[in-house]
Structures are given as C-alpha cells and as structure tokens.
Amino acid sequence: MKSKTVCELCDQVGGTLLWQDASCRVVLVEDADYPGFCRVIWKKHVKEMTDLSADDRAHLMATVFAVEAAIREAMRPDKINLASLGNLTPHLHWHVIPRHAHDKHFPQPVWGAAQREGAPILPPGWQVGLKECVRSRLPG
Amino acid sequence: MKSKTVCELCDQVGGTLLWQDASCRVVLVEDADYPGFCRVIWKKHVKEMTDLSADDRAHLMATVFAVEAAIREAMRPDKINLASLGNLTPHLHWHVIPRHAHDKHFPQPVWGAAQREGAPILPPGWQVGLKECVRSRLPG
C-alpha cells in the first residue's frame, strides 16, 4: 500500500481562482474581515523560496508583485502585507493582504490580537475589479 | 520651523549590522525567542515593494533570499518565515525568521498566540557562523 502525504495546497485550489499559468496560481481567499486577501501558490510541492531555482523565484515574486499592484489599484488599501510562512502547510504560498487603518487587527499583523470589530472597506464591484486588475497585469 | 517625520528605520540601524551596500542593509534582530531573526531593510524611505523599480525590487529580494539561505545554513531551522508588513513602520523591511518546531509560537506566526515557553536552539558559535554565512552570499 502506498503511503499518501496530505497537503492541502496539493489537493485543493485554496480559494477562488483568479489566474494561473503552468507554475503558479492566484486565488482570492474567503475572509470576511479581509476582502481582497489573495494568495499566490506555487503549484509544485516545494517548501522554501531557496529550494526554487533563481528563475522560478523571480517568476513567483513577479506574480506576487503583480497581485500587490492589482490589489492596490482595486482595493486602495492603506498598506500591503506580504508573507510566506508555511508552518502549517509547508508548500510555498504567498499571502498578499490589503490592510486598512480601521481593519480588525491594524496595525497588528492579521495573525495578531484583534484590535476592534473591524469594518471591511469594499469598493463598488471590487470582486470583478480585482479579478480584472490581476488578469491585466499577468500574461495570458 | 520645519516639521520632522519620525521613522525608526530612517533614524536607526535597527539591529546589529551584518552587511550593507548602497541600497539596503541586513541586521540581526535582538529577540531572545528567535536567535538568528534577521531584517533586510531598504535604505530609502519607501512604503511598498511596488513603489520600487523592478531592478530595485529584484535587488532587495535577492538580498532577502541570500539571507534566507544563510540562516538555513547557520541555524538549520525547520522552516523559514518571510514577511514584509510595515503597518507600524511603513519603511520597506523584510523579516527573515528561522522557525523551529518547538519555538515559542510554532506553528503559529511569531505575531500570533504563544504556544509554549519555547527553547531557542543555538548551534555552537551561531552568531559568528551566521555573519559569515550572510557575508559569503552577498557581494563585497
């Protein structure tokens, strides 16, 4: 009997798919407190950025920065937070999080202590806008 | 009277200097729970990665990944955590954090809830080793 390693990001898309190519995908995360929260997920099961080749690293980061630019355009946040953690799911993925001065945790990281109830700011038609902004900045 | 914008990373080195060039510096952060925690700080006061030129972004990320590789070599962590947040200090800086399965917050982010007392793992001579590993991977 073959043993099976379970990895959430190998088995599942991980959100609403906004864009993908052969190497990576961009998904919109369902998070009521953080509309516009995206993840950029490397398709192969790789643990650390320095396990990728320099070309693959550059490709993944170019995708992350395209998503950052798209979120800034579509969501007009006060700050962008970027993180590659993977302690629970050691499969390369980047969090790209729009932060607003009155969101639930600001100025703490979204993983820190809540500061208030938080009132997500939603530009009209943001879901369509964000998808268009992401796609317009990435090939294909 | 001129008004003065106070920025901690414009005014201070931000840790023990391990390496620098004209654009950025690498510092070792004093954190008793996370020996080997480094920051890569862009020297100019810039808020977001997408405010940098593509060349500057590539230069900063190459430095971040050199530090990641150095920390992996010197500290042998179970995972690397990378993050650019800047909610409190909106001056580009990357956290490069060695994580161990039995550290204070694992598998939570270091900004999350503590899981235990934590027992930092210190390879013999780690401070000298880390400095040498950082410098050997960066020019000059």
Boltz contact constraints between the chains, C-beta under 6 A:
constraints:
  - contact:
      token1: [A, 48]
      token2: [B, 80]
      max_distance: 6.0
  - contact:
      token1: [A, 49]
      token2: [B, 65]
      max_distance: 6.0
  - contact:
      token1: [A, 50]
      token2: [B, 65]
      max_distance: 6.0
  - contact:
      token1: [A, 50]
      token2: [B, 68]
      max_distance: 6.0
  - contact:
      token1: [A, 50]
      token2: [B, 69]
      max_distance: 6.0
  - contact:
      token1: [A, 61]
      token2: [B, 61]
      max_distance: 6.0
  - contact:
      token1: [A, 65]
      token2: [B, 49]
      max_distance: 6.0
  - contact:
      token1: [A, 65]
      token2: [B, 50]
      max_distance: 6.0
  - contact:
      token1: [A, 68]
      token2: [B, 50]
      max_distance: 6.0
  - contact:
      token1: [A, 69]
      token2: [B, 50]
      max_distance: 6.0
  - contact:
      token1: [A, 79]
      token2: [B, 87]
      max_distance: 6.0
  - contact:
      token1: [A, 80]
      token2: [B, 48]
      max_distance: 6.0
  - contact:
      token1: [A, 81]
      token2: [B, 85]
      max_distance: 6.0
  - contact:
      token1: [A, 82]
      token2: [B, 84]
      max_distance: 6.0
  - contact:
      token1: [A, 83]
      token2: [B, 83]
      max_distance: 6.0
  - contact:
      token1: [A, 84]
      token2: [B, 82]
      max_distance: 6.0
  - contact:
      token1: [A, 85]
      token2: [B, 81]
      max_distance: 6.0
  - contact:
      token1: [A, 85]
      token2: [B, 109]
      max_distance: 6.0
  - contact:
      token1: [A, 87]
      token2: [B, 79]
      max_distance: 6.0
  - contact:
      token1: [A, 87]
      token2: [B, 106]
      max_distance: 6.0
  - contact:
      token1: [A, 87]
      token2: [B, 107]
      max_distance: 6.0
  - contact:
      token1: [A, 88]
      token2: [B, 107]
      max_distance: 6.0
  - contact:
      token1: [A, 106]
      token2: [B, 87]
      max_distance: 6.0
  - contact:
      token1: [A, 107]
      token2: [B, 87]
      max_distance: 6.0
  - contact:
      token1: [A, 107]
      token2: [B, 88]
      max_distance: 6.0
  - contact:
      token1: [A, 109]
      token2: [B, 85]
      max_distance: 6.0
  - contact:
      token1: [A, 109]
      token2: [B, 111]
      max_distance: 6.0
  - contact:
      token1: [A, 111]
      token2: [B, 109]
      max_distance: 6.0
  - contact:
      token1: [A, 111]
      token2: [B, 111]
      max_distance: 6.0
  - contact:
      token1: [A, 111]
      token2: [B, 112]
      max_distance: 6.0
  - contact:
      token1: [A, 112]
      token2: [B, 111]
      max_distance: 6.0
